[in-house]
Structures are given as structure tokens and as C-alpha cells.
Amino acid sequence: MNALLQQTLSPTRRACGSLNVRIMGEACVLRCSGALWLPETGTLIAADLHLEKGSAYARRGQMLPPYDSRVTLAKLRAEVEDLRPRQVILLGDSFHDRGSLARLAQADRLEIAALTASCDWIWLTGNHDHEALNGAADPDWPLPGRVVEAMDIGALTLVHEPEAGDRPGEVAGHLHPCATVVAHNRGVRRACFVTDGRRIILPAFGAFTGGLDVRHAAFSGLFAEPPMLAALGRDRVHALAWNSVR
């Protein structure tokens, strides 16, 4: 990581194990949960929950434990209780497919209702949940909260999918970034944030989401300089130089 980029990002450790960075001058906290916290506006941001992915796979004969929604919502509740945000914004693909809302267990519906009642709640539409959020949901259970395509907060522009080229202030998900770090002849694969101080891509927040390696061609052209990676550890976020990962 060059000296100028390191000075711009200025990663500093916080008590909860997260990292402080600035994106286009806006203070941002990279949480070890994979969520992004904007302390100046009290905004909690998470990407790609993919609720009910397990049940979607089960319908196709690939049996996964049917608890991903419960685990993901519990993790989100922990962030809400810890930070007490004024608003929560989910960056799209919060639900895995158009039928996810109908397949949600009653306990998970009650949890969503309680979470959305705690603060201003905003759903951005993604490529997986566009229909679910825009009229093709369960008619017997209207989804609480507001639905938008994109939104701005200060110098930041929140979207689901990152666009190629220079997009200063862009905050996106969609790609589920992860990185492999090699140490002592062993490789460890971790979900990660990716940022150069001008834009940031969030890791997937959901329990069954998987990840796309940051060396994949999908990340090409998104950053003019090699970005910093912020890998999620068990209890802290690790700032890594681009050339330190395989």
C-alpha cells in the first residue's frame, strides 16, 4: 500500500475490533460483522443478506440447514442493539428470490417487524430481490420499511451493484468480496471490505452468502490504485495491503 493511500485511509483500531477509514472525507467504521457504520449520521449499512437462501436451495433438492435467516437476523439485531442507529440501510439482495418473503418463518417475520420498528429502515433493491421488494411479495404480509433504488448520504452514494469506472463516494455490495491470506504455508479465506478511500465494496452480511475472490475479473476497473482490503476476523477487522493476498 503506497504512503499516500495509507494516509488517506488511516485505518485505526477501535475497541470493538473494527477499523476507522474515510471515504471521500466521510467517517466510516468497518465493523467486524461486515456492516458499515456512519457515526456522523447514525447510519448502519449492510449488504447482501440473502434471507431464505437455504429454503431456496432446499426447493431445488440441495439440502442446507434451514436457519440462515434466523442467524443473519440475529447478527443484524446485535449490530442494532450495539450501535442504536437512527437509520438502517440494506444495500440490496436482502432476500434471495421473489418467494423468500412467503417462505419466511413467523418468528423471522416478527423479528423483521421489531427491527424495522426500532429506527428508519430502508431497503435498496438488488438483482435477486427486485421483485420481492416491488410488489411480488407475500400479499398477506406487507414488508415494513421504505424501498428505494439508490440514495445519497453526504458525499456517499449507496447502490447495490458497483459500476465500472471512477465512482467517487460509491458504497456498494453485490460482489461478496473475499480474500485469501497465506501464512505459515496455510491459506485462510475471509470476507472483506475493499476500498481505496474513494469508494467501498461491502462484504456479504448473510449467513449462506459465500464470496467472490478479489482477484476475480469482476473487480477489474473498479479501483485506479490497488485498494486496501479489510478482512473480517473472528473478533476484529484486519487491514491488508492488496499485494499481501493471493
PATORSE-130809 format. One record per residue (C-alpha): residue in one letter; x, y, z. Coordinates in nm, 2 decimals, always signed. Example, Ala and Ser with C-alpha at 12.3 -4.5 7.8 and 13.67 -1.06 7.14 Angstrom:
residues 2
+------+--------+--------+--------+
| type |   east |  north |     up |
+------+--------+--------+--------+
|    A |  +1.23 |  -0.45 |  +0.78 |
|    S |  +1.37 |  -0.11 |  +0.71 |
+------+--------+--------+--------+
//
This chain:
residues 246
+------+--------+--------+--------+
| type |   east |  north |     up |
+------+--------+--------+--------+
|    M |  +0.00 |  +0.00 |  +0.00 |
|    N |  +0.16 |  +0.33 |  -0.10 |
|    A |  +0.21 |  +0.60 |  +0.16 |
|    L |  -0.05 |  +0.84 |  +0.01 |
|    L |  -0.32 |  +0.58 |  +0.01 |
|    Q |  -0.23 |  +0.47 |  +0.36 |
|    Q |  -0.26 |  +0.83 |  +0.48 |
|    T |  -0.59 |  +0.87 |  +0.31 |
|    L |  -0.74 |  +0.56 |  +0.46 |
|    S |  -0.58 |  +0.60 |  +0.80 |
|    P |  -0.71 |  +0.27 |  +0.94 |
|    T |  -0.72 |  +0.28 |  +1.32 |
|    R |  -0.83 |  +0.01 |  +1.56 |
|    R |  -1.15 |  +0.06 |  +1.76 |
|    A |  -1.25 |  -0.11 |  +2.08 |
|    C |  -1.49 |  -0.34 |  +1.91 |
|    G |  -1.23 |  -0.47 |  +1.67 |
|    S |  -1.34 |  -0.26 |  +1.37 |
|    L |  -1.15 |  -0.01 |  +1.16 |
|    N |  -1.19 |  +0.36 |  +1.10 |
|    V |  -1.15 |  +0.49 |  +0.74 |
|    R |  -1.27 |  +0.78 |  +0.54 |
|    I |  -1.44 |  +0.75 |  +0.21 |
|    M |  -1.44 |  +1.08 |  +0.02 |
|    G |  -1.39 |  +1.25 |  +0.36 |
|    E |  -1.68 |  +1.08 |  +0.52 |
|    A |  -1.60 |  +0.90 |  +0.85 |
|    C |  -1.68 |  +0.53 |  +0.81 |
|    V |  -1.63 |  +0.24 |  +1.06 |
|    L |  -1.58 |  -0.11 |  +0.91 |
|    R |  -1.74 |  -0.35 |  +1.16 |
|    C |  -1.62 |  -0.70 |  +1.22 |
|    S |  -1.98 |  -0.81 |  +1.14 |
|    G |  -1.93 |  -0.69 |  +0.78 |
|    A |  -2.15 |  -0.39 |  +0.83 |
|    L |  -2.06 |  -0.03 |  +0.77 |
|    W |  -2.13 |  +0.23 |  +1.04 |
|    L |  -2.15 |  +0.60 |  +0.96 |
|    P |  -2.12 |  +0.76 |  +1.31 |
|    E |  -2.19 |  +1.12 |  +1.20 |
|    T |  -2.54 |  +1.03 |  +1.07 |
|    G |  -2.61 |  +0.73 |  +1.29 |
|    T |  -2.64 |  +0.51 |  +0.98 |
|    L |  -2.59 |  +0.13 |  +0.98 |
|    I |  -2.54 |  -0.02 |  +0.64 |
|    A |  -2.52 |  -0.39 |  +0.54 |
|    A |  -2.52 |  -0.57 |  +0.21 |
|    D |  -2.65 |  -0.90 |  +0.07 |
|    L |  -2.84 |  -1.07 |  +0.35 |
|    H |  -2.99 |  -1.32 |  +0.10 |
|    L |  -3.26 |  -1.42 |  +0.35 |
|    E |  -3.41 |  -1.76 |  +0.28 |
|    K |  -3.13 |  -1.88 |  +0.06 |
|    G |  -3.13 |  -2.21 |  +0.25 |
|    S |  -3.50 |  -2.27 |  +0.17 |
|    A |  -3.45 |  -2.17 |  -0.19 |
|    Y |  -3.18 |  -2.44 |  -0.23 |
|    A |  -3.39 |  -2.70 |  -0.05 |
|    R |  -3.67 |  -2.65 |  -0.31 |
|    R |  -3.41 |  -2.75 |  -0.57 |
|    G |  -3.31 |  -3.06 |  -0.38 |
|    Q |  -2.99 |  -2.92 |  -0.23 |
|    M |  -3.05 |  -2.95 |  +0.14 |
|    L |  -2.90 |  -2.68 |  +0.36 |
|    P |  -2.98 |  -2.62 |  +0.73 |
|    P |  -3.30 |  -2.40 |  +0.73 |
|    Y |  -3.16 |  -2.15 |  +0.98 |
|    D |  -2.98 |  -1.89 |  +0.77 |
|    S |  -3.25 |  -1.62 |  +0.80 |
|    R |  -3.26 |  -1.66 |  +1.18 |
|    V |  -2.88 |  -1.65 |  +1.21 |
|    T |  -2.85 |  -1.34 |  +0.98 |
|    L |  -3.13 |  -1.15 |  +1.16 |
|    A |  -2.97 |  -1.23 |  +1.49 |
|    K |  -2.64 |  -1.08 |  +1.37 |
|    L |  -2.82 |  -0.78 |  +1.24 |
|    R |  -3.01 |  -0.73 |  +1.57 |
|    A |  -2.68 |  -0.75 |  +1.76 |
|    E |  -2.55 |  -0.46 |  +1.55 |
|    V |  -2.87 |  -0.26 |  +1.60 |
|    E |  -2.85 |  -0.31 |  +1.98 |
|    D |  -2.49 |  -0.22 |  +2.00 |
|    L |  -2.50 |  +0.09 |  +1.78 |
|    R |  -2.86 |  +0.22 |  +1.83 |
|    P |  -2.87 |  +0.36 |  +1.47 |
|    R |  -3.10 |  +0.63 |  +1.36 |
|    Q |  -3.14 |  +0.45 |  +1.03 |
|    V |  -3.06 |  +0.11 |  +0.88 |
|    I |  -2.99 |  +0.08 |  +0.51 |
|    L |  -2.97 |  -0.26 |  +0.34 |
|    L |  -2.78 |  -0.25 |  +0.00 |
|    G |  -3.00 |  -0.49 |  -0.20 |
|    D |  -3.03 |  -0.87 |  -0.22 |
|    S |  -3.17 |  -0.87 |  +0.13 |
|    F |  -3.39 |  -1.16 |  +0.01 |
|    H |  -3.26 |  -1.45 |  -0.20 |
|    D |  -3.55 |  -1.46 |  -0.45 |
|    R |  -3.91 |  -1.35 |  -0.52 |
|    G |  -4.05 |  -1.62 |  -0.30 |
|    S |  -3.84 |  -1.55 |  +0.01 |
|    L |  -4.09 |  -1.34 |  +0.19 |
|    A |  -4.36 |  -1.60 |  +0.16 |
|    R |  -4.12 |  -1.87 |  +0.29 |
|    L |  -4.01 |  -1.67 |  +0.60 |
|    A |  -4.10 |  -1.84 |  +0.93 |
|    Q |  -4.34 |  -1.65 |  +1.15 |
|    A |  -4.06 |  -1.59 |  +1.41 |
|    D |  -3.84 |  -1.43 |  +1.14 |
|    R |  -4.13 |  -1.21 |  +1.03 |
|    L |  -4.18 |  -1.09 |  +1.38 |
|    E |  -3.80 |  -1.02 |  +1.41 |
|    I |  -3.81 |  -0.81 |  +1.10 |
|    A |  -4.11 |  -0.62 |  +1.22 |
|    A |  -3.93 |  -0.55 |  +1.55 |
|    L |  -3.61 |  -0.44 |  +1.38 |
|    T |  -3.78 |  -0.21 |  +1.13 |
|    A |  -3.98 |  -0.05 |  +1.41 |
|    S |  -3.67 |  +0.04 |  +1.60 |
|    C |  -3.55 |  +0.31 |  +1.35 |
|    D |  -3.59 |  +0.44 |  +1.00 |
|    W |  -3.55 |  +0.13 |  +0.78 |
|    I |  -3.46 |  +0.14 |  +0.41 |
|    W |  -3.43 |  -0.14 |  +0.16 |
|    L |  -3.23 |  -0.09 |  -0.16 |
|    T |  -3.34 |  -0.32 |  -0.44 |
|    G |  -3.09 |  -0.57 |  -0.58 |
|    N |  -3.08 |  -0.81 |  -0.87 |
|    H |  -3.21 |  -1.10 |  -0.65 |
|    D |  -3.48 |  -0.92 |  -0.46 |
|    H |  -3.61 |  -0.66 |  -0.70 |
|    E |  -3.94 |  -0.84 |  -0.75 |
|    A |  -3.98 |  -0.93 |  -0.38 |
|    L |  -3.94 |  -0.56 |  -0.28 |
|    N |  -4.15 |  -0.42 |  -0.56 |
|    G |  -4.49 |  -0.59 |  -0.55 |
|    A |  -4.43 |  -0.96 |  -0.59 |
|    A |  -4.40 |  -1.02 |  -0.21 |
|    D |  -4.65 |  -1.21 |  +0.01 |
|    P |  -4.97 |  -1.00 |  +0.00 |
|    D |  -5.06 |  -1.12 |  +0.35 |
|    W |  -4.75 |  -0.96 |  +0.50 |
|    P |  -4.66 |  -0.62 |  +0.36 |
|    L |  -4.29 |  -0.56 |  +0.41 |
|    P |  -4.22 |  -0.28 |  +0.67 |
|    G |  -3.98 |  +0.00 |  +0.58 |
|    R |  -3.91 |  +0.20 |  +0.27 |
|    V |  -3.79 |  +0.07 |  -0.07 |
|    V |  -3.56 |  +0.28 |  -0.29 |
|    E |  -3.32 |  +0.21 |  -0.58 |
|    A |  -3.03 |  +0.42 |  -0.45 |
|    M |  -2.97 |  +0.71 |  -0.21 |
|    D |  -2.71 |  +0.97 |  -0.11 |
|    I |  -2.57 |  +1.04 |  +0.23 |
|    G |  -2.33 |  +1.33 |  +0.23 |
|    A |  -2.06 |  +1.26 |  -0.02 |
|    L |  -2.16 |  +0.89 |  -0.04 |
|    T |  -2.39 |  +0.73 |  -0.30 |
|    L |  -2.54 |  +0.40 |  -0.19 |
|    V |  -2.62 |  +0.14 |  -0.46 |
|    H |  -2.64 |  -0.23 |  -0.49 |
|    E |  -2.40 |  -0.31 |  -0.77 |
|    P |  -2.08 |  -0.12 |  -0.83 |
|    E |  -2.04 |  +0.05 |  -1.16 |
|    A |  -1.72 |  +0.04 |  -1.37 |
|    G |  -1.50 |  +0.35 |  -1.38 |
|    D |  -1.44 |  +0.62 |  -1.14 |
|    R |  -1.73 |  +0.65 |  -0.90 |
|    P |  -1.62 |  +0.87 |  -0.61 |
|    G |  -1.83 |  +0.81 |  -0.30 |
|    E |  -1.99 |  +0.49 |  -0.42 |
|    V |  -2.09 |  +0.24 |  -0.15 |
|    A |  -2.19 |  -0.09 |  -0.29 |
|    G |  -2.24 |  -0.46 |  -0.23 |
|    H |  -2.33 |  -0.74 |  -0.48 |
|    L |  -1.98 |  -0.89 |  -0.54 |
|    H |  -1.94 |  -1.06 |  -0.19 |
|    P |  -1.57 |  -0.98 |  -0.18 |
|    C |  -1.33 |  -1.22 |  -0.01 |
|    A |  -0.96 |  -1.26 |  +0.01 |
|    T |  -0.71 |  -1.55 |  +0.08 |
|    V |  -0.42 |  -1.47 |  +0.31 |
|    V |  -0.13 |  -1.71 |  +0.32 |
|    A |  +0.08 |  -1.75 |  +0.63 |
|    H |  +0.29 |  -2.04 |  +0.75 |
|    N |  +0.21 |  -2.23 |  +0.43 |
|    R |  -0.16 |  -2.21 |  +0.51 |
|    G |  -0.43 |  -2.02 |  +0.33 |
|    V |  -0.72 |  -1.85 |  +0.51 |
|    R |  -1.01 |  -1.72 |  +0.31 |
|    R |  -1.21 |  -1.43 |  +0.46 |
|    A |  -1.49 |  -1.20 |  +0.36 |
|    C |  -1.36 |  -0.84 |  +0.33 |
|    F |  -1.43 |  -0.48 |  +0.26 |
|    V |  -1.25 |  -0.34 |  -0.04 |
|    T |  -1.17 |  +0.04 |  -0.05 |
|    D |  -0.93 |  +0.29 |  -0.19 |
|    G |  -1.07 |  +0.59 |  +0.01 |
|    R |  -1.28 |  +0.69 |  -0.29 |
|    R |  -1.53 |  +0.41 |  -0.30 |
|    I |  -1.60 |  +0.09 |  -0.10 |
|    I |  -1.75 |  -0.25 |  -0.16 |
|    L |  -1.90 |  -0.43 |  +0.14 |
|    P |  -1.88 |  -0.80 |  +0.22 |
|    A |  -2.20 |  -1.00 |  +0.22 |
|    F |  -2.37 |  -1.00 |  +0.55 |
|    G |  -2.58 |  -1.31 |  +0.52 |
|    A |  -2.50 |  -1.65 |  +0.67 |
|    F |  -2.50 |  -1.85 |  +0.35 |
|    T |  -2.38 |  -1.60 |  +0.10 |
|    G |  -2.03 |  -1.73 |  +0.00 |
|    G |  -1.78 |  -1.50 |  -0.16 |
|    L |  -1.60 |  -1.39 |  -0.48 |
|    D |  -1.22 |  -1.36 |  -0.46 |
|    V |  -1.10 |  -1.01 |  -0.50 |
|    R |  -0.87 |  -1.12 |  -0.78 |
|    H |  -1.17 |  -1.21 |  -0.99 |
|    A |  -1.21 |  -1.01 |  -1.31 |
|    A |  -1.54 |  -0.86 |  -1.17 |
|    F |  -1.32 |  -0.63 |  -0.96 |
|    S |  -1.11 |  -0.51 |  -1.25 |
|    G |  -1.15 |  -0.14 |  -1.34 |
|    L |  -1.32 |  -0.05 |  -1.01 |
|    F |  -1.01 |  +0.09 |  -0.84 |
|    A |  -0.75 |  +0.32 |  -1.01 |
|    E |  -0.49 |  +0.21 |  -0.75 |
|    P |  -0.45 |  -0.12 |  -0.56 |
|    P |  -0.71 |  -0.09 |  -0.28 |
|    M |  -0.69 |  -0.18 |  +0.09 |
|    L |  -0.86 |  -0.49 |  +0.20 |
|    A |  -1.02 |  -0.51 |  +0.54 |
|    A |  -1.07 |  -0.88 |  +0.62 |
|    L |  -1.32 |  -1.00 |  +0.88 |
|    G |  -1.16 |  -1.20 |  +1.16 |
|    R |  -1.33 |  -1.36 |  +1.45 |
|    D |  -1.31 |  -1.05 |  +1.67 |
|    R |  -1.15 |  -0.78 |  +1.46 |
|    V |  -1.11 |  -0.64 |  +1.11 |
|    H |  -0.76 |  -0.68 |  +0.96 |
|    A |  -0.63 |  -0.41 |  +0.73 |
|    L |  -0.43 |  -0.58 |  +0.45 |
|    A |  -0.24 |  -0.44 |  +0.15 |
|    W |  -0.35 |  -0.56 |  -0.19 |
|    N |  -0.02 |  -0.74 |  -0.26 |
|    S |  -0.04 |  -0.94 |  +0.07 |
|    V |  -0.33 |  -1.16 |  -0.05 |
|    R |  -0.31 |  -1.45 |  -0.30 |
+------+--------+--------+--------+
//
